[in-house]
Amino acid sequence: MRILVLHAWLKGNLGDVLQLSVLLSALRELKPGVLDLAGFPARPADETEEVLRLADRYVPDAFPWYWKPAPALAGRLVLEPWWRRRRKVLFSRYDAIVCAPGPYLAEYDLRVTSALCDLTIARELGLPVVLSSHSIGPLSPLDLAAVAKATVIVARESSTYRYLRERGVSVVLSADLAFLYPHAAPEARGTFEPPYRVIFLRSNNLDPNALRIEDGALFEGSRLIAEPSSDRLVLATTDYRRDARFLAKAARQLRVPSVACRSVTELVRLIGGSSAVVSDRYHPAVCAAALGKPVQVLSNREPHKMQGLKDLLTGHTLEELRELARTGLRTVRDALRRSV
């Protein structure tokens, strides 16, 4: 069996490292003759090394349809034919296509056009396509029809599951694969002396100039972000390339320390020593739950996936979440065994 895992995002976001590591380890159990990984950028970040070690080969993807200036007509007349020729050559080397986990199948994501085109091309070639663990939607009816062509669709939370079921698309309910990552309890002491709580913040979600601390509570203007607490507050991110400047500015505004985690070990150590986690990033909340820490999920510009995450964390025990994730992995492996 020759498997290609598509759409890996390897710019250093630790959430992608967590979920991709679990997926590729599970695919290795199938003993494929080839397990290749295609993704962006051409030179993956150093933080993704553990993911790359699980693949036989890394195939750089240009993702040309990220180009915001490219008008729709140019995309249809120029980019799509070029992309199709390129992808058909690549896909012909494999027996099955697996789409890497993530939230990129949504109308607001720049990856969605090329991702849906890939799905269509693979099915035209008669290849099975597995959507391995995804937040999906919102999508136009036309794009939703393209998603429905997948051999198997695994939803990583209930909001995606409901969204697809209500529109007549067959889907399997799972939980994010990062729940199955071996989050070892930290052996060494972290940078900060307990007690402290960690606030993970995205650069595109809050205004750093509007942040303030009042009586131990964190506010953005009049909006309450984190409940009052006597514990020290530490700002953090799992995507330092995207968030580092924002985080430093917010930390100066609040006169608190900040940490841009650059490895899973650093992330686990930071969360493991904390009293609680507040996050508008997806995977710090998953990591906190896996380590038994109280966690508050903030809304962000991707409300669909964050509401699904809230539903997971409030409606299930940790073991139930892990069993849901195992169900998703079994579905992926069974689909590949049947199809190839």
FIVEXTI-392150 format. One record per residue: residue number from 1; y, x, z of N, C-alpha, C in turn; residue in one letter. Coordinates in steps of 0.02 Angstrom, whole numbers, plus 50000, padded with zeros to 5 digits. Layout:
residues N
{nuke NUM,{Y,X,Z},{Y,X,Z},{Y,X,Z},A}
...
This chain:
residues 340
{nuke 1,{49940,50042,50000},{50000,50000,50000},{50063,50044,50000},M}
{nuke 2,{50109,50030,49955},{50172,50066,49951},{50229,50019,49970},R}
{nuke 3,{50264,50035,50024},{50315,49990,50052},{50383,50024,50047},I}
{nuke 4,{50432,49985,50025},{50502,50007,50026},{50541,49962,50074},L}
{nuke 5,{50573,49993,50124},{50617,49956,50170},{50688,49965,50145},V}
{nuke 6,{50721,49910,50129},{50788,49910,50099},{50843,49894,50150},L}
{nuke 7,{50904,49914,50131},{50965,49892,50165},{50973,49921,50235},H}
{nuke 8,{50945,49980,50247},{50955,50012,50312},{51027,50035,50318},A}
{nuke 9,{51055,50024,50376},{51125,50044,50390},{51121,50103,50438},W}
{nuke 10,{51138,50163,50414},{51124,50224,50452},{51187,50265,50463},L}
{nuke 11,{51241,50230,50482},{51305,50264,50495},{51313,50284,50568},K}
{nuke 12,{51262,50269,50609},{51265,50290,50679},{51267,50235,50729},G}
{nuke 13,{51269,50172,50707},{51266,50116,50754},{51198,50116,50788},N}
{nuke 14,{51197,50122,50853},{51133,50128,50889},{51092,50065,50887},L}
{nuke 15,{51123,50008,50876},{51085,49946,50869},{51037,49950,50809},G}
{nuke 16,{51060,49979,50755},{51017,49987,50696},{50961,50036,50710},D}
{nuke 17,{50974,50087,50750},{50921,50134,50769},{50867,50098,50809},V}
{nuke 18,{50888,50056,50857},{50840,50021,50899},{50794,49976,50859},L}
{nuke 19,{50823,49933,50817},{50781,49884,50782},{50742,49915,50725},Q}
{nuke 20,{50771,49963,50690},{50735,49996,50635},{50676,50038,50660},L}
{nuke 21,{50685,50070,50718},{50630,50109,50746},{50569,50065,50760},S}
{nuke 22,{50582,50007,50788},{50527,49961,50803},{50494,49937,50739},V}
{nuke 23,{50534,49918,50689},{50505,49893,50626},{50463,49947,50592},L}
{nuke 24,{50490,50006,50584},{50454,50058,50548},{50391,50080,50585},L}
{nuke 25,{50393,50081,50651},{50333,50097,50691},{50279,50045,50679},S}
{nuke 26,{50299,49982,50675},{50250,49928,50662},{50221,49933,50592},A}
{nuke 27,{50263,49950,50543},{50238,49957,50475},{50192,50017,50469},L}
{nuke 28,{50203,50069,50508},{50158,50127,50508},{50087,50107,50529},R}
{nuke 29,{50081,50055,50571},{50015,50033,50594},{49974,50005,50536},E}
{nuke 30,{50006,49986,50482},{49970,49962,50422},{49939,50019,50383},L}
{nuke 31,{49957,50081,50402},{49933,50141,50366},{49949,50138,50291},K}
{nuke 32,{50012,50126,50274},{50030,50124,50203},{50025,50193,50171},P}
{nuke 33,{50010,50193,50107},{50009,50256,50070},{50078,50286,50065},G}
{nuke 34,{50129,50242,50060},{50199,50263,50057},{50240,50214,50099},V}
{nuke 35,{50284,50242,50140},{50332,50202,50177},{50400,50236,50169},L}
{nuke 36,{50440,50210,50123},{50506,50239,50109},{50561,50194,50136},D}
{nuke 37,{50618,50225,50148},{50675,50190,50177},{50736,50201,50132},L}
{nuke 38,{50767,50146,50111},{50828,50149,50070},{50886,50123,50109},A}
{nuke 39,{50943,50158,50106},{51000,50136,50145},{51064,50172,50130},G}
{nuke 40,{51111,50160,50172},{51179,50186,50166},{51199,50218,50232},F}
{nuke 41,{51232,50277,50230},{51261,50313,50174},{51211,50362,50144},P}
{nuke 42,{51235,50402,50096},{51191,50450,50063},{51165,50502,50113},A}
{nuke 43,{51208,50520,50160},{51188,50566,50213},{51190,50529,50279},R}
{nuke 44,{51132,50508,50305},{51131,50470,50368},{51160,50509,50426},P}
{nuke 45,{51186,50472,50475},{51213,50503,50535},{51158,50537,50575},A}
{nuke 46,{51176,50588,50613},{51127,50624,50653},{51092,50579,50703},D}
{nuke 47,{51127,50527,50726},{51098,50481,50776},{51038,50442,50750},E}
{nuke 48,{51028,50442,50684},{50974,50403,50655},{50911,50444,50642},T}
{nuke 49,{50909,50504,50668},{50853,50549,50654},{50786,50519,50673},E}
{nuke 50,{50782,50483,50729},{50718,50455,50750},{50693,50402,50701},E}
{nuke 51,{50739,50368,50667},{50721,50320,50615},{50695,50357,50553},V}
{nuke 52,{50730,50407,50532},{50711,50444,50472},{50643,50477,50479},L}
{nuke 53,{50626,50499,50540},{50561,50531,50550},{50503,50483,50538},R}
{nuke 54,{50516,50418,50543},{50463,50368,50534},{50451,50351,50461},L}
{nuke 55,{50495,50373,50417},{50488,50358,50345},{50463,50420,50308},A}
{nuke 56,{50429,50409,50252},{50408,50465,50210},{50466,50495,50171},D}
{nuke 57,{50512,50453,50151},{50567,50476,50109},{50627,50431,50120},R}
{nuke 58,{50687,50460,50117},{50748,50420,50120},{50779,50416,50051},Y}
{nuke 59,{50794,50354,50029},{50824,50342,49964},{50896,50319,49974},V}
{nuke 60,{50945,50360,49957},{51015,50340,49966},{51032,50281,49921},P}
{nuke 61,{51068,50233,49949},{51090,50174,49911},{51166,50175,49904},D}
{nuke 62,{51190,50163,49844},{51263,50164,49833},{51297,50100,49857},A}
{nuke 63,{51261,50044,49858},{51290,49979,49875},{51357,49968,49840},F}
{nuke 64,{51357,49968,49773},{51421,49965,49737},{51459,49901,49749},P}
{nuke 65,{51426,49848,49768},{51461,49784,49776},{51497,49779,49842},W}
{nuke 66,{51501,49834,49879},{51545,49836,49936},{51618,49840,49914},Y}
{nuke 67,{51629,49861,49851},{51697,49872,49828},{51738,49808,49831},W}
{nuke 68,{51785,49805,49878},{51825,49744,49885},{51868,49729,49822},K}
{nuke 69,{51895,49781,49789},{51938,49765,49731},{51900,49738,49671},P}
{nuke 70,{51833,49746,49670},{51795,49726,49611},{51798,49650,49603},A}
{nuke 71,{51830,49624,49551},{51834,49551,49542},{51765,49522,49525},P}
{nuke 72,{51757,49459,49537},{51692,49426,49527},{51669,49433,49455},A}
{nuke 73,{51714,49428,49407},{51694,49433,49336},{51667,49503,49321},L}
{nuke 74,{51702,49555,49346},{51679,49623,49335},{51610,49633,49367},A}
{nuke 75,{51601,49602,49425},{51536,49607,49458},{51480,49578,49415},G}
{nuke 76,{51492,49520,49386},{51441,49486,49345},{51428,49523,49280},R}
{nuke 77,{51482,49547,49248},{51476,49577,49182},{51457,49650,49182},L}
{nuke 78,{51476,49687,49235},{51466,49759,49235},{51418,49781,49290},V}
{nuke 79,{51434,49763,49353},{51395,49788,49409},{51324,49759,49411},L}
{nuke 80,{51318,49694,49400},{51252,49664,49407},{51202,49691,49356},E}
{nuke 81,{51219,49696,49290},{51170,49724,49243},{51151,49796,49261},P}
{nuke 82,{51200,49836,49280},{51186,49906,49300},{51141,49908,49361},W}
{nuke 83,{51157,49866,49410},{51118,49863,49472},{51046,49841,49457},W}
{nuke 84,{51039,49791,49415},{50972,49766,49399},{50929,49820,49366},R}
{nuke 85,{50956,49857,49318},{50918,49910,49286},{50897,49962,49337},R}
{nuke 86,{50942,49981,49379},{50930,50032,49429},{50876,50010,49479},R}
{nuke 87,{50882,49948,49501},{50835,49923,49552},{50766,49911,49523},R}
{nuke 88,{50761,49889,49461},{50695,49878,49432},{50656,49944,49427},K}
{nuke 89,{50690,49997,49411},{50657,50063,49409},{50633,50082,49478},V}
{nuke 90,{50675,50073,49528},{50657,50090,49596},{50600,50046,49622},L}
{nuke 91,{50606,49981,49614},{50557,49934,49643},{50488,49942,49610},F}
{nuke 92,{50487,49964,49547},{50422,49969,49512},{50377,50022,49544},S}
{nuke 93,{50403,50063,49589},{50362,50114,49622},{50326,50088,49684},R}
{nuke 94,{50338,50024,49702},{50313,49999,49765},{50272,49935,49756},Y}
{nuke 95,{50233,49918,49808},{50193,49857,49809},{50227,49801,49847},D}
{nuke 96,{50274,49818,49890},{50307,49767,49932},{50375,49791,49953},A}
{nuke 97,{50421,49743,49962},{50489,49757,49985},{50499,49724,50053},I}
{nuke 98,{50524,49762,50100},{50542,49736,50166},{50616,49747,50176},V}
{nuke 99,{50653,49694,50192},{50724,49700,50204},{50736,49717,50278},C}
{nuke 100,{50772,49771,50290},{50785,49795,50357},{50820,49742,50398},A}
{nuke 101,{50809,49742,50464},{50840,49691,50507},{50916,49693,50504},P}
{nuke 102,{50947,49637,50519},{51020,49636,50523},{51051,49569,50507},G}
{nuke 103,{51118,49566,50510},{51155,49504,50499},{51190,49501,50431},P}
{nuke 104,{51167,49542,50382},{51206,49550,50321},{51197,49494,50271},Y}
{nuke 105,{51153,49446,50284},{51144,49389,50239},{51190,49332,50261},L}
{nuke 106,{51254,49345,50253},{51306,49296,50272},{51364,49304,50224},A}
{nuke 107,{51400,49250,50213},{51453,49251,50161},{51510,49299,50178},E}
{nuke 108,{51519,49316,50242},{51574,49360,50261},{51555,49434,50257},Y}
{nuke 109,{51493,49450,50241},{51470,49519,50240},{51472,49547,50169},D}
{nuke 110,{51501,49606,50161},{51507,49636,50094},{51441,49655,50063},L}
{nuke 111,{51388,49659,50104},{51323,49678,50078},{51285,49620,50046},R}
{nuke 112,{51308,49559,50058},{51268,49501,50041},{51252,49496,49967},V}
{nuke 113,{51300,49512,49923},{51290,49504,49851},{51233,49547,49826},T}
{nuke 114,{51236,49612,49842},{51183,49657,49819},{51117,49642,49853},S}
{nuke 115,{51119,49621,49917},{51056,49605,49952},{51021,49546,49921},A}
{nuke 116,{51058,49494,49903},{51028,49435,49871},{51004,49451,49800},L}
{nuke 117,{51042,49492,49765},{51020,49513,49699},{50954,49552,49704},C}
{nuke 118,{50948,49596,49753},{50886,49633,49763},{50827,49586,49774},D}
{nuke 119,{50838,49536,49815},{50784,49488,49830},{50761,49454,49766},L}
{nuke 120,{50809,49433,49725},{50793,49398,49662},{50756,49445,49614},T}
{nuke 121,{50779,49506,49608},{50747,49554,49563},{50675,49567,49584},I}
{nuke 122,{50665,49579,49648},{50597,49593,49672},{50550,49535,49658},A}
{nuke 123,{50572,49474,49669},{50529,49416,49656},{50516,49408,49581},R}
{nuke 124,{50565,49424,49539},{50554,49422,49467},{50500,49472,49446},E}
{nuke 125,{50495,49528,49482},{50445,49578,49467},{50377,49561,49499},L}
{nuke 126,{50374,49506,49534},{50311,49485,49566},{50296,49521,49631},G}
{nuke 127,{50346,49553,49661},{50336,49588,49724},{50348,49542,49783},L}
{nuke 128,{50307,49547,49835},{50323,49511,49897},{50385,49540,49930},P}
{nuke 129,{50427,49496,49956},{50488,49517,49991},{50487,49486,50060},V}
{nuke 130,{50494,49528,50111},{50492,49505,50181},{50560,49516,50213},V}
{nuke 131,{50590,49462,50237},{50651,49468,50278},{50628,49476,50350},L}
{nuke 132,{50634,49536,50377},{50595,49556,50435},{50621,49531,50502},S}
{nuke 133,{50688,49524,50511},{50716,49503,50575},{50791,49496,50566},S}
{nuke 134,{50814,49435,50553},{50882,49426,50528},{50921,49371,50562},H}
{nuke 135,{50987,49381,50564},{51034,49326,50573},{51057,49307,50504},S}
{nuke 136,{51051,49244,50485},{51065,49222,50417},{51114,49164,50418},I}
{nuke 137,{51165,49167,50376},{51213,49113,50369},{51279,49129,50403},G}
{nuke 138,{51331,49092,50384},{51330,49039,50333},{51325,49067,50262},P}
{nuke 139,{51296,49026,50218},{51288,49044,50148},{51302,48982,50105},L}
{nuke 140,{51322,48995,50043},{51330,48940,49996},{51261,48914,49977},S}
{nuke 141,{51257,48852,49950},{51192,48826,49929},{51157,48871,49878},P}
{nuke 142,{51195,48902,49833},{51165,48946,49783},{51135,49008,49817},L}
{nuke 143,{51171,49038,49864},{51146,49097,49899},{51088,49079,49945},D}
{nuke 144,{51090,49021,49974},{51035,48998,50017},{50971,48990,49976},L}
{nuke 145,{50979,48967,49914},{50920,48960,49870},{50890,49028,49854},A}
{nuke 146,{50932,49080,49849},{50906,49148,49838},{50868,49172,49899},A}
{nuke 147,{50894,49159,49958},{50859,49178,50020},{50790,49144,50024},V}
{nuke 148,{50788,49082,50003},{50726,49043,50007},{50671,49071,49962},A}
{nuke 149,{50688,49115,49915},{50637,49146,49872},{50595,49198,49908},K}
{nuke 150,{50618,49221,49967},{50580,49272,50004},{50510,49248,50020},A}
{nuke 151,{50463,49293,50020},{50393,49276,50037},{50388,49251,50108},T}
{nuke 152,{50422,49285,50154},{50424,49265,50225},{50494,49280,50251},V}
{nuke 153,{50519,49235,50293},{50584,49245,50326},{50573,49242,50401},I}
{nuke 154,{50595,49294,50436},{50590,49296,50509},{50661,49293,50537},V}
{nuke 155,{50675,49242,50576},{50741,49234,50609},{50739,49269,50676},A}
{nuke 156,{50791,49308,50690},{50791,49345,50753},{50821,49306,50811},R}
{nuke 157,{50845,49245,50798},{50869,49202,50852},{50870,49129,50828},E}
{nuke 158,{50880,49085,50876},{50870,49013,50864},{50923,48984,50818},S}
{nuke 159,{50985,49010,50818},{51036,48980,50775},{51019,48989,50701},S}
{nuke 160,{50992,49048,50684},{50969,49058,50615},{50910,49013,50600},T}
{nuke 161,{50864,49008,50647},{50805,48966,50637},{50825,48893,50624},Y}
{nuke 162,{50870,48867,50665},{50893,48797,50655},{50931,48790,50590},R}
{nuke 163,{50973,48838,50574},{51014,48836,50513},{50969,48830,50451},Y}
{nuke 164,{50917,48871,50449},{50873,48869,50390},{50828,48808,50390},L}
{nuke 165,{50800,48790,50447},{50756,48731,50450},{50794,48668,50430},R}
{nuke 166,{50855,48661,50453},{50895,48601,50436},{50910,48597,50361},E}
{nuke 167,{50903,48652,50326},{50916,48654,50254},{50852,48660,50214},R}
{nuke 168,{50796,48648,50246},{50732,48645,50212},{50701,48712,50194},G}
{nuke 169,{50723,48766,50226},{50697,48833,50211},{50645,48851,50264},V}
{nuke 170,{50587,48873,50241},{50533,48892,50286},{50552,48957,50322},S}
{nuke 171,{50543,48959,50389},{50564,49017,50428},{50522,49021,50491},V}
{nuke 172,{50513,49082,50517},{50476,49094,50579},{50525,49115,50633},V}
{nuke 173,{50521,49085,50691},{50565,49103,50747},{50539,49165,50782},L}
{nuke 174,{50584,49213,50791},{50567,49274,50827},{50625,49290,50875},S}
{nuke 175,{50625,49351,50900},{50682,49378,50937},{50696,49447,50908},A}
{nuke 176,{50754,49473,50922},{50773,49537,50894},{50721,49591,50911},D}
{nuke 177,{50706,49632,50862},{50654,49682,50871},{50671,49734,50924},L}
{nuke 178,{50735,49742,50940},{50754,49791,50991},{50728,49773,51060},A}
{nuke 179,{50708,49711,51070},{50677,49693,51134},{50611,49731,51145},F}
{nuke 180,{50582,49756,51090},{50519,49792,51095},{50528,49868,51096},L}
{nuke 181,{50590,49891,51092},{50602,49963,51096},{50584,49987,51166},Y}
{nuke 182,{50552,50046,51172},{50532,50071,51239},{50592,50097,51277},P}
{nuke 183,{50630,50051,51308},{50689,50071,51347},{50666,50102,51413},H}
{nuke 184,{50655,50166,51414},{50633,50199,51476},{50690,50200,51526},A}
{nuke 185,{50673,50187,51590},{50724,50190,51642},{50752,50261,51646},A}
{nuke 186,{50818,50268,51654},{50848,50334,51653},{50824,50377,51712},P}
{nuke 187,{50804,50438,51697},{50782,50484,51750},{50841,50522,51780},E}
{nuke 188,{50887,50541,51737},{50944,50580,51760},{51003,50534,51777},A}
{nuke 189,{51045,50556,51822},{51104,50518,51839},{51154,50519,51781},R}
{nuke 190,{51187,50463,51771},{51235,50459,51716},{51302,50491,51735},G}
{nuke 191,{51351,50480,51691},{51418,50510,51701},{51455,50480,51760},T}
{nuke 192,{51442,50416,51774},{51481,50381,51824},{51440,50364,51886},F}
{nuke 193,{51472,50369,51943},{51440,50349,52006},{51441,50273,52012},E}
{nuke 194,{51384,50242,52027},{51384,50170,52039},{51425,50155,52102},P}
{nuke 195,{51450,50094,52108},{51439,50038,52062},{51493,50036,52007},P}
{nuke 196,{51471,50020,51947},{51517,50009,51892},{51485,49959,51845},Y}
{nuke 197,{51527,49924,51807},{51502,49880,51754},{51530,49903,51688},R}
{nuke 198,{51491,49891,51635},{51510,49916,51569},{51531,49858,51525},V}
{nuke 199,{51587,49868,51490},{51613,49819,51442},{51608,49850,51372},I}
{nuke 200,{51562,49825,51331},{51555,49849,51262},{51601,49807,51217},F}
{nuke 201,{51645,49840,51180},{51694,49805,51139},{51695,49830,51068},L}
{nuke 202,{51702,49783,51021},{51709,49799,50950},{51783,49810,50933},R}
{nuke 203,{51795,49851,50883},{51864,49867,50864},{51898,49809,50829},S}
{nuke 204,{51861,49762,50800},{51891,49708,50761},{51891,49641,50798},N}
{nuke 205,{51882,49643,50863},{51874,49580,50899},{51932,49564,50947},N}
{nuke 206,{51959,49616,50979},{52011,49606,51029},{52072,49649,51013},L}
{nuke 207,{52130,49629,51038},{52192,49667,51031},{52199,49713,51091},D}
{nuke 208,{52194,49779,51081},{52197,49824,51139},{52263,49820,51177},P}
{nuke 209,{52317,49802,51142},{52382,49797,51175},{52387,49736,51220},N}
{nuke 210,{52341,49687,51211},{52343,49626,51251},{52295,49628,51309},A}
{nuke 211,{52258,49682,51316},{52209,49687,51370},{52243,49705,51436},L}
{nuke 212,{52219,49675,51490},{52246,49690,51556},{52193,49675,51608},R}
{nuke 213,{52198,49709,51664},{52155,49696,51722},{52196,49665,51777},I}
{nuke 214,{52172,49610,51803},{52207,49575,51857},{52157,49553,51910},E}
{nuke 215,{52164,49579,51970},{52119,49562,52026},{52045,49574,52007},D}
{nuke 216,{52033,49628,51972},{51964,49646,51954},{51936,49610,51894},G}
{nuke 217,{51977,49566,51863},{51955,49529,51803},{51988,49559,51741},A}
{nuke 218,{51953,49556,51684},{51980,49582,51621},{52004,49523,51578},L}
{nuke 219,{52066,49528,51554},{52096,49476,51512},{52119,49506,51446},F}
{nuke 220,{52118,49464,51394},{52155,49477,51333},{52209,49423,51330},E}
{nuke 221,{52270,49441,51347},{52322,49391,51355},{52302,49344,51412},G}
{nuke 222,{52298,49280,51397},{52278,49231,51448},{52202,49218,51447},S}
{nuke 223,{52167,49247,51398},{52095,49235,51391},{52055,49279,51438},R}
{nuke 224,{52013,49249,51479},{51970,49287,51524},{51912,49318,51484},L}
{nuke 225,{51905,49385,51489},{51852,49420,51454},{51794,49434,51502},I}
{nuke 226,{51809,49458,51562},{51757,49474,51611},{51779,49450,51679},A}
{nuke 227,{51733,49420,51715},{51747,49391,51781},{51769,49445,51831},E}
{nuke 228,{51804,49424,51884},{51825,49472,51935},{51766,49508,51967},P}
{nuke 229,{51777,49572,51982},{51726,49612,52015},{51760,49671,52049},S}
{nuke 230,{51731,49694,52104},{51757,49753,52137},{51729,49817,52107},S}
{nuke 231,{51680,49811,52062},{51650,49869,52031},{51698,49901,51981},D}
{nuke 232,{51692,49967,51974},{51732,50003,51926},{51716,49979,51856},R}
{nuke 233,{51767,49978,51813},{51758,49954,51745},{51755,50014,51697},L}
{nuke 234,{51705,50014,51652},{51697,50067,51602},{51692,50034,51534},V}
{nuke 235,{51733,50055,51487},{51729,50030,51418},{51680,50072,51378},L}
{nuke 236,{51645,50041,51331},{51594,50078,51293},{51584,50046,51224},A}
{nuke 237,{51550,50084,51181},{51529,50059,51116},{51464,50093,51096},T}
{nuke 238,{51426,50059,51053},{51366,50089,51023},{51379,50110,50950},T}
{nuke 239,{51441,50105,50927},{51459,50123,50858},{51524,50163,50861},D}
{nuke 240,{51518,50227,50880},{51578,50266,50894},{51620,50279,50832},Y}
{nuke 241,{51589,50283,50774},{51629,50295,50713},{51676,50237,50699},R}
{nuke 242,{51653,50177,50713},{51695,50118,50700},{51743,50103,50758},R}
{nuke 243,{51722,50116,50819},{51758,50091,50877},{51795,50144,50918},D}
{nuke 244,{51785,50209,50904},{51809,50260,50950},{51885,50258,50960},A}
{nuke 245,{51923,50252,50906},{51997,50252,50913},{52020,50190,50951},R}
{nuke 246,{51991,50132,50934},{52008,50071,50970},{51991,50078,51044},F}
{nuke 247,{51933,50105,51058},{51909,50111,51127},{51956,50156,51167},L}
{nuke 248,{51975,50213,51138},{52020,50259,51173},{52087,50225,51187},A}
{nuke 249,{52113,50187,51140},{52177,50153,51150},{52171,50100,51205},K}
{nuke 250,{52116,50061,51203},{52106,50010,51254},{52098,50042,51324},A}
{nuke 251,{52063,50098,51327},{52053,50132,51391},{52119,50157,51419},A}
{nuke 252,{52162,50184,51376},{52229,50205,51399},{52270,50146,51423},R}
{nuke 253,{52265,50091,51388},{52303,50031,51407},{52281,50006,51476},Q}
{nuke 254,{52216,50010,51489},{52189,49984,51552},{52183,50037,51607},L}
{nuke 255,{52192,50101,51588},{52185,50157,51635},{52114,50159,51665},R}
{nuke 256,{52065,50153,51620},{51995,50157,51640},{51959,50207,51594},V}
{nuke 257,{51901,50232,51614},{51863,50277,51570},{51828,50240,51513},P}
{nuke 258,{51811,50277,51461},{51775,50248,51405},{51720,50296,51383},S}
{nuke 259,{51667,50267,51353},{51610,50306,51329},{51591,50281,51259},V}
{nuke 260,{51590,50325,51210},{51564,50309,51144},{51493,50337,51139},A}
{nuke 261,{51444,50295,51153},{51374,50318,51156},{51351,50344,51088},C}
{nuke 262,{51321,50404,51088},{51300,50434,51026},{51224,50443,51022},R}
{nuke 263,{51189,50418,51071},{51116,50420,51069},{51088,50362,51110},S}
{nuke 264,{51027,50342,51094},{50995,50289,51133},{50986,50311,51206},V}
{nuke 265,{50971,50374,51216},{50963,50400,51284},{51028,50391,51324},T}
{nuke 266,{51084,50408,51294},{51149,50399,51327},{51163,50326,51341},E}
{nuke 267,{51146,50283,51294},{51156,50211,51303},{51115,50185,51361},L}
{nuke 268,{51051,50203,51362},{51006,50179,51415},{51029,50205,51483},V}
{nuke 269,{51050,50267,51485},{51073,50296,51548},{51136,50261,51574},R}
{nuke 270,{51182,50246,51528},{51244,50212,51547},{51230,50142,51573},L}
{nuke 271,{51189,50103,51536},{51173,50035,51557},{51129,50036,51619},I}
{nuke 272,{51081,50082,51622},{51035,50085,51678},{51069,50097,51744},G}
{nuke 273,{51125,50133,51744},{51161,50146,51806},{51213,50094,51824},G}
{nuke 274,{51222,50044,51780},{51275,49994,51790},{51251,49937,51834},S}
{nuke 275,{51300,49898,51858},{51284,49837,51896},{51280,49777,51850},S}
{nuke 276,{51313,49780,51792},{51314,49723,51745},{51343,49747,51679},A}
{nuke 277,{51331,49707,51626},{51355,49722,51559},{51390,49661,51530},V}
{nuke 278,{51447,49673,51499},{51482,49622,51460},{51488,49651,51389},V}
{nuke 279,{51472,49612,51338},{51470,49641,51271},{51487,49592,51216},S}
{nuke 280,{51528,49614,51168},{51536,49576,51106},{51499,49612,51050},D}
{nuke 281,{51459,49662,51067},{51411,49692,51021},{51341,49668,51040},R}
{nuke 282,{51300,49659,50988},{51235,49626,50996},{51186,49667,51038},Y}
{nuke 283,{51176,49729,51019},{51120,49767,51047},{51131,49795,51117},H}
{nuke 284,{51193,49809,51138},{51201,49825,51210},{51177,49769,51255},P}
{nuke 285,{51187,49706,51233},{51162,49649,51272},{51086,49647,51274},A}
{nuke 286,{51055,49663,51217},{50981,49666,51214},{50956,49721,51260},V}
{nuke 287,{50988,49779,51257},{50969,49836,51299},{50977,49819,51373},C}
{nuke 288,{51031,49786,51392},{51042,49766,51461},{50988,49720,51485},A}
{nuke 289,{50970,49670,51444},{50917,49624,51463},{50851,49660,51471},A}
{nuke 290,{50837,49708,51427},{50775,49746,51432},{50772,49788,51495},A}
{nuke 291,{50830,49808,51519},{50833,49849,51580},{50844,49807,51643},L}
{nuke 292,{50844,49741,51635},{50850,49697,51693},{50919,49691,51721},G}
{nuke 293,{50971,49703,51681},{51039,49699,51704},{51071,49632,51687},K}
{nuke 294,{51112,49604,51732},{51149,49543,51714},{51193,49556,51653},P}
{nuke 295,{51195,49509,51607},{51232,49521,51545},{51270,49459,51525},V}
{nuke 296,{51332,49469,51503},{51374,49416,51477},{51389,49431,51404},Q}
{nuke 297,{51375,49384,51359},{51386,49393,51288},{51453,49362,51269},V}
{nuke 298,{51496,49402,51240},{51561,49377,51216},{51555,49355,51143},L}
{nuke 299,{51596,49308,51123},{51599,49288,51054},{51636,49342,51013},S}
{nuke 300,{51622,49344,50948},{51658,49390,50904},{51667,49356,50836},N}
{nuke 301,{51679,49397,50785},{51692,49369,50718},{51628,49348,50682},R}
{nuke 302,{51571,49356,50715},{51507,49333,50688},{51477,49284,50739},E}
{nuke 303,{51508,49226,50747},{51487,49180,50800},{51415,49155,50793},P}
{nuke 304,{51390,49152,50731},{51323,49127,50718},{51271,49169,50756},H}
{nuke 305,{51275,49234,50746},{51225,49278,50777},{51236,49284,50852},K}
{nuke 306,{51299,49283,50875},{51312,49292,50946},{51291,49230,50986},M}
{nuke 307,{51299,49170,50956},{51275,49111,50990},{51199,49112,50994},Q}
{nuke 308,{51167,49136,50941},{51095,49143,50943},{51072,49190,50998},G}
{nuke 309,{51109,49245,51006},{51092,49293,51059},{51101,49261,51128},L}
{nuke 310,{51155,49224,51137},{51165,49189,51201},{51106,49142,51215},K}
{nuke 311,{51085,49106,51165},{51029,49059,51174},{50966,49097,51194},D}
{nuke 312,{50954,49155,51163},{50895,49195,51182},{50897,49215,51255},L}
{nuke 313,{50954,49242,51276},{50959,49271,51342},{50961,49219,51398},L}
{nuke 314,{50987,49160,51383},{50992,49108,51435},{50930,49063,51436},T}
{nuke 315,{50891,49063,51382},{50837,49015,51379},{50767,49044,51386},G}
{nuke 316,{50762,49111,51395},{50696,49142,51396},{50693,49199,51447},H}
{nuke 317,{50634,49210,51475},{50623,49270,51515},{50617,49330,51469},T}
{nuke 318,{50620,49390,51497},{50613,49450,51457},{50545,49453,51423},L}
{nuke 319,{50492,49434,51458},{50426,49436,51427},{50420,49385,51370},E}
{nuke 320,{50452,49327,51379},{50452,49278,51325},{50490,49304,51263},E}
{nuke 321,{50545,49340,51275},{50582,49370,51220},{50540,49422,51184},L}
{nuke 322,{50505,49462,51222},{50462,49513,51192},{50404,49481,51153},R}
{nuke 323,{50378,49428,51178},{50324,49394,51142},{50350,49363,51078},E}
{nuke 324,{50411,49335,51079},{50441,49309,51018},{50450,49366,50967},L}
{nuke 325,{50473,49423,50990},{50482,49480,50944},{50415,49503,50917},A}
{nuke 326,{50363,49504,50959},{50296,49522,50935},{50271,49473,50883},R}
{nuke 327,{50288,49409,50892},{50270,49358,50842},{50302,49375,50775},T}
{nuke 328,{50366,49395,50776},{50399,49414,50715},{50366,49473,50680},G}
{nuke 329,{50347,49524,50719},{50314,49582,50690},{50246,49564,50662},L}
{nuke 330,{50208,49522,50698},{50142,49501,50672},{50151,49464,50606},R}
{nuke 331,{50203,49423,50602},{50216,49385,50540},{50230,49433,50482},T}
{nuke 332,{50270,49484,50495},{50286,49533,50443},{50223,49569,50420},V}
{nuke 333,{50184,49594,50467},{50124,49631,50449},{50073,49588,50413},R}
{nuke 334,{50063,49526,50438},{50015,49480,50407},{50036,49463,50336},D}
{nuke 335,{50100,49453,50325},{50125,49437,50258},{50112,49494,50209},A}
{nuke 336,{50121,49555,50233},{50108,49613,50189},{50034,49620,50175},L}
{nuke 337,{49992,49609,50225},{49920,49614,50214},{49896,49562,50163},R}
{nuke 338,{49923,49502,50168},{49901,49448,50124},{49926,49459,50052},R}
{nuke 339,{49986,49486,50047},{50020,49489,49982},{50001,49549,49940},S}
{nuke 340,{49979,49603,49973},{49966,49664,49936},{49891,49675,49928},V}
